[in-house]
Amino acid sequence: MLFADRGYDHDKYRRLLWQRGIRPVIAERDQPHGSGPGIFRRVVERTISWLHGFRRLRIRWEKRDDIHEAFLGFATCLITHRHDQRLC
């Protein structure tokens, strides 16, 4: 399943996805905002914005991939911990 916004509302894209065995969920043009797949996309955008809250991840200063990946894992742990603290 692939979620997409109104910019991809065209039969050409839907056909290409169906040919690859992917079910498209594309928001339709001329529909009010807040309807369609936008509800699910916000989860991904919110998570990326949380990761960008860590300055070291917003601009990649590290040259080595393993160090950058370690900071990414550390940021994910902190985000999860903060989220769990709010739930308790």
N, C-alpha and C positions, 0 to 999 in steps of 0.2 A: 504494500500500500504506500502510495506517495502523496503527501500533502503539498499543495502549492497555492499561491495566491492568485489574484485576478489577472495578473500580468501573463499568466500561462493559459488563460481560458481560450483555447482554440482547438478545433477538432484535430488538427495536425498533431499536436502534442498528445492528445488523448489516444489517437491511433498508434503512435509510436510506443507509448507505454503499454497498451494492450498487446501489441505484437511481442513485447518482451516479457509478457506474463505479469505485468505490474498493474495493479488496480489504481487508477488515478482518482484522487479526491481533490478536485480543483474548484476553488471559489468561483462563482459565476458573476459576470459583470452585471451591472444595473441591479444588484441586490443590496439591501442595507448592510452597513458595516456591523460587525459583531455576529454575523451569521456565517455558517460554513465552517471550514477547517481552521479558521483563525484561533479558535479556542485551544487547539492542540499545539500550534506553532509557538504560542507565547511561552510555553514551558521551555523550549529549546532556547529562545531568545533571552529569557530571564536567566537561564543557567550560564549562558555565554557572558551576559553582562555581569553576573556575580564573579566569574573568572577574571574579567577585565578590571574588577575592583582591586586586584592585586597588581601593583605597579610593575612588579618584575615580570608578570605575564603579559601585560598590556603591550609593552615594547620588549621585544626579545633581545636581551643583552647577552645572554649566554651563547657561546659559540658551539659548545658541545651539546649534542642531542640528549645525552643521558642526564645531564644536570638540568636542562630545561624540563625534561619529563619528570624528574624528581620534584621540582617546584610545582609542576602541574598536579602531581599526585598529592603533594602536601596541601595545596590550595583546595583540592577536592575534599580532603579529609576535614579541613577547617570549615568549609561550607556545610558539609554533612553534620559536623558537630554543632555548629550554630543552629542549624535547622532542628536538630534533635533537642537542643536546649529549649527552644521555643515551644516544642510540643509537650515537654514534661512539666 
